[in-house]
């Protein structure tokens, strides 16, 4: 098992009720699989919202395999008011 930290911002934070989550995952888990897990935990509150993915504070355009100790962020579009 590997451990990763998920940073939650904006709609992700509100949907999950947390600003950070630590998870234990199977080795070879991808960011796409992790996003699916986060969306499931949000129980539909993230439906229709596109999320950008960052691993260790670097945006990744394609799914990548997460490593032990990685920090992953799912970042919704910027909103203003």
N, CA, C and O atoms as a GROMACS GRO file, in nm:
protein
  324
    1UNK      N    1   0.085  -0.119   0.000
    1UNK     CA    2   0.000   0.000   0.000
    1UNK      C    3   0.089   0.124   0.000
    1UNK      O    4   0.200   0.125   0.054
    2UNK      N    5   0.036   0.229  -0.063
    2UNK     CA    6   0.105   0.358  -0.062
    2UNK      C    7   0.013   0.460   0.003
    2UNK      O    8  -0.109   0.443   0.005
    3UNK      N    9   0.073   0.565   0.057
    3UNK     CA   10  -0.006   0.672   0.118
    3UNK      C   11   0.010   0.798   0.036
    3UNK      O   12   0.121   0.834  -0.004
    4UNK      N   13  -0.103   0.866   0.011
    4UNK     CA   14  -0.101   0.994  -0.059
    4UNK      C   15  -0.187   1.093   0.017
    4UNK      O   16  -0.273   1.056   0.097
    5UNK      N   17  -0.162   1.219  -0.010
    5UNK     CA   18  -0.240   1.327   0.051
    5UNK      C   19  -0.314   1.399  -0.060
    5UNK      O   20  -0.255   1.433  -0.163
    6UNK      N   21  -0.443   1.421  -0.041
    6UNK     CA   22  -0.523   1.494  -0.139
    6UNK      C   23  -0.558   1.629  -0.080
    6UNK      O   24  -0.617   1.638   0.028
    7UNK      N   25  -0.523   1.736  -0.151
    7UNK     CA   26  -0.558   1.871  -0.111
    7UNK      C   27  -0.689   1.906  -0.181
    7UNK      O   28  -0.704   1.885  -0.301
    8UNK      N   29  -0.784   1.960  -0.105
    8UNK     CA   30  -0.917   1.990  -0.157
    8UNK      C   31  -0.938   2.141  -0.162
    8UNK      O   32  -0.919   2.210  -0.062
    9UNK      N   33  -0.977   2.191  -0.276
    9UNK     CA   34  -1.000   2.334  -0.295
    9UNK      C   35  -1.142   2.358  -0.347
    9UNK      O   36  -1.200   2.273  -0.415
   10UNK      N   37  -1.196   2.473  -0.314
   10UNK     CA   38  -1.322   2.523  -0.368
   10UNK      C   39  -1.433   2.418  -0.361
   10UNK      O   40  -1.464   2.368  -0.252
   11UNK      N   41  -1.494   2.384  -0.476
   11UNK     CA   42  -1.608   2.292  -0.475
   11UNK      C   43  -1.571   2.154  -0.421
   11UNK      O   44  -1.656   2.088  -0.361
   12UNK      N   45  -1.449   2.110  -0.440
   12UNK     CA   46  -1.407   1.980  -0.388
   12UNK      C   47  -1.408   1.985  -0.235
   12UNK      O   48  -1.455   1.891  -0.170
   13UNK      N   49  -1.357   2.092  -0.179
   13UNK     CA   50  -1.356   2.109  -0.033
   13UNK      C   51  -1.498   2.111   0.022
   13UNK      O   52  -1.526   2.045   0.122
   14UNK      N   53  -1.587   2.185  -0.043
   14UNK     CA   54  -1.726   2.193   0.005
   14UNK      C   55  -1.798   2.059  -0.010
   14UNK      O   56  -1.878   2.021   0.076
   15UNK      N   57  -1.771   1.988  -0.120
   15UNK     CA   58  -1.838   1.860  -0.143
   15UNK      C   59  -1.795   1.754  -0.042
   15UNK      O   60  -1.876   1.672   0.001
   16UNK      N   61  -1.667   1.754  -0.005
   16UNK     CA   62  -1.616   1.653   0.086
   16UNK      C   63  -1.615   1.698   0.232
   16UNK      O   64  -1.603   1.616   0.323
   17UNK      N   65  -1.628   1.828   0.253
   17UNK     CA   66  -1.628   1.880   0.390
   17UNK      C   67  -1.491   1.880   0.456
   17UNK      O   68  -1.481   1.889   0.578
   18UNK      N   69  -1.386   1.870   0.375
   18UNK     CA   70  -1.249   1.867   0.428
   18UNK      C   71  -1.157   1.942   0.333
   18UNK      O   72  -1.184   1.951   0.213
   19UNK      N   73  -1.048   1.996   0.387
   19UNK     CA   74  -0.952   2.060   0.298
   19UNK      C   75  -0.832   1.970   0.267
   19UNK      O   76  -0.746   2.005   0.186
   20UNK      N   77  -0.827   1.853   0.333
   20UNK     CA   78  -0.719   1.759   0.307
   20UNK      C   79  -0.763   1.618   0.347
   20UNK      O   80  -0.832   1.599   0.447
   21UNK      N   81  -0.723   1.521   0.267
   21UNK     CA   82  -0.756   1.381   0.293
   21UNK      C   83  -0.629   1.298   0.274
   21UNK      O   84  -0.554   1.321   0.179
   22UNK      N   85  -0.605   1.206   0.363
   22UNK     CA   86  -0.496   1.110   0.347
   22UNK      C   87  -0.557   0.974   0.314
   22UNK      O   88  -0.652   0.930   0.379
   23UNK      N   89  -0.502   0.908   0.212
   23UNK     CA   90  -0.556   0.779   0.170
   23UNK      C   91  -0.444   0.677   0.154
   23UNK      O   92  -0.331   0.712   0.119
   24UNK      N   93  -0.478   0.552   0.178
   24UNK     CA   94  -0.389   0.441   0.145
   24UNK      C   95  -0.446   0.376   0.018
   24UNK      O   96  -0.564   0.344   0.011
   25UNK      N   97  -0.359   0.358  -0.079
   25UNK     CA   98  -0.401   0.307  -0.210
   25UNK      C   99  -0.315   0.189  -0.251
   25UNK      O  100  -0.206   0.167  -0.198
   26UNK      N  101  -0.367   0.116  -0.346
   26UNK     CA  102  -0.288   0.009  -0.406
   26UNK      C  103  -0.178   0.071  -0.493
   26UNK      O  104  -0.201   0.175  -0.556
   27UNK      N  105  -0.061   0.008  -0.499
   27UNK     CA  106   0.041   0.056  -0.592
   27UNK      C  107  -0.015   0.057  -0.734
   27UNK      O  108  -0.104  -0.022  -0.767
   28UNK      N  109   0.034   0.145  -0.817
   28UNK     CA  110  -0.007   0.160  -0.957
   28UNK      C  111  -0.141   0.231  -0.973
   28UNK      O  112  -0.196   0.231  -1.083
   29UNK      N  113  -0.195   0.291  -0.867
   29UNK     CA  114  -0.318   0.369  -0.879
   29UNK      C  115  -0.287   0.495  -0.957
   29UNK      O  116  -0.184   0.559  -0.936
   30UNK      N  117  -0.376   0.531  -1.049
   30UNK     CA  118  -0.355   0.651  -1.130
   30UNK      C  119  -0.434   0.769  -1.076
   30UNK      O  120  -0.525   0.753  -0.995
   31UNK      N  121  -0.397   0.887  -1.124
   31UNK     CA  122  -0.471   1.007  -1.084
   31UNK      C  123  -0.615   1.001  -1.133
   31UNK      O  124  -0.704   1.054  -1.067
   32UNK      N  125  -0.640   0.937  -1.246
   32UNK     CA  126  -0.777   0.923  -1.297
   32UNK      C  127  -0.860   0.836  -1.203
   32UNK      O  128  -0.976   0.869  -1.175
   33UNK      N  129  -0.803   0.728  -1.153
   33UNK     CA  130  -0.873   0.641  -1.058
   33UNK      C  131  -0.898   0.714  -0.927
   33UNK      O  132  -1.003   0.697  -0.864
   34UNK      N  133  -0.802   0.794  -0.886
   34UNK     CA  134  -0.816   0.871  -0.763
   34UNK      C  135  -0.924   0.978  -0.777
   34UNK      O  136  -1.002   1.001  -0.684
   35UNK      N  137  -0.930   1.043  -0.894
   35UNK     CA  138  -1.036   1.141  -0.918
   35UNK      C  139  -1.173   1.074  -0.913
   35UNK      O  140  -1.268   1.130  -0.857
   36UNK      N  141  -1.185   0.956  -0.969
   36UNK     CA  142  -1.312   0.882  -0.966
   36UNK      C  143  -1.353   0.853  -0.821
   36UNK      O  144  -1.470   0.865  -0.786
   37UNK      N  145  -1.257   0.815  -0.738
   37UNK     CA  146  -1.282   0.788  -0.597
   37UNK      C  147  -1.331   0.914  -0.525
   37UNK      O  148  -1.425   0.909  -0.447
   38UNK      N  149  -1.266   1.027  -0.553
   38UNK     CA  150  -1.307   1.155  -0.492
   38UNK      C  151  -1.448   1.192  -0.536
   38UNK      O  152  -1.529   1.236  -0.454
   39UNK      N  153  -1.477   1.174  -0.663
   39UNK     CA  154  -1.611   1.205  -0.713
   39UNK      C  155  -1.717   1.116  -0.648
   39UNK      O  156  -1.827   1.163  -0.617
   40UNK      N  157  -1.685   0.989  -0.627
   40UNK     CA  158  -1.779   0.899  -0.558
   40UNK      C  159  -1.805   0.946  -0.415
   40UNK      O  160  -1.919   0.945  -0.369
   41UNK      N  161  -1.700   0.987  -0.346
   41UNK     CA  162  -1.715   1.034  -0.209
   41UNK      C  163  -1.795   1.165  -0.202
   41UNK      O  164  -1.856   1.195  -0.100
   42UNK      N  165  -1.795   1.242  -0.311
   42UNK     CA  166  -1.868   1.369  -0.316
   42UNK      C  167  -2.018   1.347  -0.342
   42UNK      O  168  -2.096   1.442  -0.336
   43UNK      N  169  -2.057   1.224  -0.370
   43UNK     CA  170  -2.198   1.186  -0.389
   43UNK      C  171  -2.272   1.278  -0.487
   43UNK      O  172  -2.379   1.329  -0.456
   44UNK      N  173  -2.213   1.298  -0.604
   44UNK     CA  174  -2.279   1.374  -0.710
   44UNK      C  175  -2.260   1.524  -0.704
   44UNK      O  176  -2.300   1.594  -0.797
   45UNK      N  177  -2.200   1.576  -0.598
   45UNK     CA  178  -2.185   1.720  -0.585
   45UNK      C  179  -2.081   1.778  -0.681
   45UNK      O  180  -2.075   1.900  -0.698
   46UNK      N  181  -2.000   1.693  -0.742
   46UNK     CA  182  -1.900   1.741  -0.838
   46UNK      C  183  -1.939   1.707  -0.982
   46UNK      O  184  -1.860   1.725  -1.075
   47UNK      N  185  -2.060   1.658  -0.999
   47UNK     CA  186  -2.107   1.622  -1.132
   47UNK      C  187  -2.107   1.744  -1.223
   47UNK      O  188  -2.157   1.850  -1.186
   48UNK      N  189  -2.051   1.729  -1.341
   48UNK     CA  190  -2.047   1.837  -1.438
   48UNK      C  191  -1.937   1.938  -1.415
   48UNK      O  192  -1.926   2.035  -1.490
   49UNK      N  193  -1.855   1.919  -1.313
   49UNK     CA  194  -1.745   2.012  -1.284
   49UNK      C  195  -1.615   1.948  -1.332
   49UNK      O  196  -1.580   1.838  -1.290
   50UNK      N  197  -1.545   2.019  -1.420
   50UNK     CA  198  -1.417   1.967  -1.467
   50UNK      C  199  -1.310   2.001  -1.363
   50UNK      O  200  -1.311   2.109  -1.304
   51UNK      N  201  -1.220   1.909  -1.342
   51UNK     CA  202  -1.115   1.927  -1.244
   51UNK      C  203  -0.979   1.913  -1.311
   51UNK      O  204  -0.956   1.821  -1.389
   52UNK      N  205  -0.888   2.005  -1.279
   52UNK     CA  206  -0.749   1.990  -1.322
   52UNK      C  207  -0.677   1.915  -1.212
   52UNK      O  208  -0.712   1.926  -1.094
   53UNK      N  209  -0.576   1.840  -1.250
   53UNK     CA  210  -0.502   1.758  -1.154
   53UNK      C  211  -0.359   1.808  -1.142
   53UNK      O  212  -0.292   1.835  -1.241
   54UNK      N  213  -0.315   1.821  -1.017
   54UNK     CA  214  -0.175   1.854  -0.989
   54UNK      C  215  -0.117   1.746  -0.899
   54UNK      O  216  -0.182   1.700  -0.805
   55UNK      N  217   0.005   1.707  -0.928
   55UNK     CA  218   0.078   1.611  -0.845
   55UNK      C  219   0.203   1.682  -0.796
   55UNK      O  220   0.286   1.726  -0.875
   56UNK      N  221   0.216   1.691  -0.665
   56UNK     CA  222   0.329   1.761  -0.604
   56UNK      C  223   0.344   1.903  -0.660
   56UNK      O  224   0.453   1.949  -0.691
   57UNK      N  225   0.229   1.969  -0.671
   57UNK     CA  226   0.217   2.110  -0.712
   57UNK      C  227   0.252   2.137  -0.858
   57UNK      O  228   0.282   2.250  -0.896
   58UNK      N  229   0.250   2.032  -0.941
   58UNK     CA  230   0.275   2.045  -1.084
   58UNK      C  231   0.154   1.988  -1.158
   58UNK      O  232   0.116   1.873  -1.136
   59UNK      N  233   0.094   2.071  -1.246
   59UNK     CA  234  -0.020   2.021  -1.323
   59UNK      C  235   0.023   1.907  -1.413
   59UNK      O  236   0.129   1.910  -1.475
   60UNK      N  237  -0.063   1.804  -1.420
   60UNK     CA  238  -0.038   1.692  -1.510
   60UNK      C  239  -0.154   1.686  -1.608
   60UNK      O  240  -0.269   1.674  -1.567
   61UNK      N  241  -0.125   1.693  -1.739
   61UNK     CA  242  -0.232   1.695  -1.840
   61UNK      C  243  -0.295   1.558  -1.865
   61UNK      O  244  -0.408   1.549  -1.913
   62UNK      N  245  -0.222   1.451  -1.833
   62UNK     CA  246  -0.270   1.315  -1.855
   62UNK      C  247  -0.263   1.239  -1.723
   62UNK      O  248  -0.185   1.276  -1.635
   63UNK      N  249  -0.343   1.134  -1.707
   63UNK     CA  250  -0.333   1.054  -1.584
   63UNK      C  251  -0.192   0.997  -1.566
   63UNK      O  252  -0.128   0.952  -1.661
   64UNK      N  253  -0.145   1.000  -1.442
   64UNK     CA  254  -0.016   0.943  -1.408
   64UNK      C  255  -0.034   0.850  -1.289
   64UNK      O  256  -0.132   0.861  -1.215
   65UNK      N  257   0.061   0.758  -1.269
   65UNK     CA  258   0.060   0.670  -1.154
   65UNK      C  259   0.110   0.749  -1.034
   65UNK      O  260   0.215   0.813  -1.041
   66UNK      N  261   0.036   0.744  -0.924
   66UNK     CA  262   0.078   0.816  -0.804
   66UNK      C  263   0.178   0.732  -0.727
   66UNK      O  264   0.176   0.608  -0.731
   67UNK      N  265   0.266   0.801  -0.656
   67UNK     CA  266   0.371   0.735  -0.579
   67UNK      C  267   0.351   0.760  -0.430
   67UNK      O  268   0.282   0.854  -0.391
   68UNK      N  269   0.410   0.676  -0.349
   68UNK     CA  270   0.402   0.691  -0.204
   68UNK      C  271   0.450   0.831  -0.164
   68UNK      O  272   0.558   0.875  -0.203
   69UNK      N  273   0.368   0.901  -0.084
   69UNK     CA  274   0.404   1.033  -0.035
   69UNK      C  275   0.362   1.148  -0.125
   69UNK      O  276   0.381   1.264  -0.088
   70UNK      N  277   0.305   1.119  -0.242
   70UNK     CA  278   0.262   1.226  -0.332
   70UNK      C  279   0.152   1.312  -0.270
   70UNK      O  280   0.073   1.265  -0.188
   71UNK      N  281   0.149   1.438  -0.312
   71UNK     CA  282   0.041   1.530  -0.277
   71UNK      C  283  -0.036   1.558  -0.407
   71UNK      O  284   0.020   1.610  -0.503
   72UNK      N  285  -0.163   1.523  -0.407
   72UNK     CA  286  -0.247   1.538  -0.526
   72UNK      C  287  -0.352   1.644  -0.497
   72UNK      O  288  -0.411   1.647  -0.388
   73UNK      N  289  -0.376   1.730  -0.594
   73UNK     CA  290  -0.482   1.831  -0.582
   73UNK      C  291  -0.573   1.821  -0.703
   73UNK      O  292  -0.526   1.810  -0.817
   74UNK      N  293  -0.702   1.826  -0.679
   74UNK     CA  294  -0.801   1.833  -0.786
   74UNK      C  295  -0.859   1.973  -0.779
   74UNK      O  296  -0.926   2.010  -0.683
   75UNK      N  297  -0.832   2.051  -0.883
   75UNK     CA  298  -0.860   2.194  -0.880
   75UNK      C  299  -0.971   2.227  -0.980
   75UNK      O  300  -0.955   2.207  -1.100
   76UNK      N  301  -1.083   2.279  -0.928
   76UNK     CA  302  -1.193   2.318  -1.016
   76UNK      C  303  -1.160   2.450  -1.085
   76UNK      O  304  -1.064   2.517  -1.049
   77UNK      N  305  -1.241   2.486  -1.184
   77UNK     CA  306  -1.218   2.615  -1.252
   77UNK      C  307  -1.223   2.731  -1.152
   77UNK      O  308  -1.295   2.727  -1.053
   78UNK      N  309  -1.146   2.832  -1.182
   78UNK     CA  310  -1.143   2.952  -1.097
   78UNK      C  311  -1.277   3.022  -1.108
   78UNK      O  312  -1.332   3.037  -1.217
   79UNK      N  313  -1.328   3.066  -0.994
   79UNK     CA  314  -1.455   3.140  -0.993
   79UNK      C  315  -1.431   3.278  -0.936
   79UNK      O  316  -1.346   3.297  -0.848
   80UNK      N  317  -1.504   3.371  -0.984
   80UNK     CA  318  -1.492   3.507  -0.932
   80UNK      C  319  -1.628   3.564  -0.899
   80UNK      O  320  -1.731   3.503  -0.928
   81UNK      N  321  -1.626   3.677  -0.840
   81UNK     CA  322  -1.754   3.734  -0.803
   81UNK      C  323  -1.755   3.883  -0.811
   81UNK      O  324  -1.857   3.946  -0.782
   0.00000   0.00000   0.00000
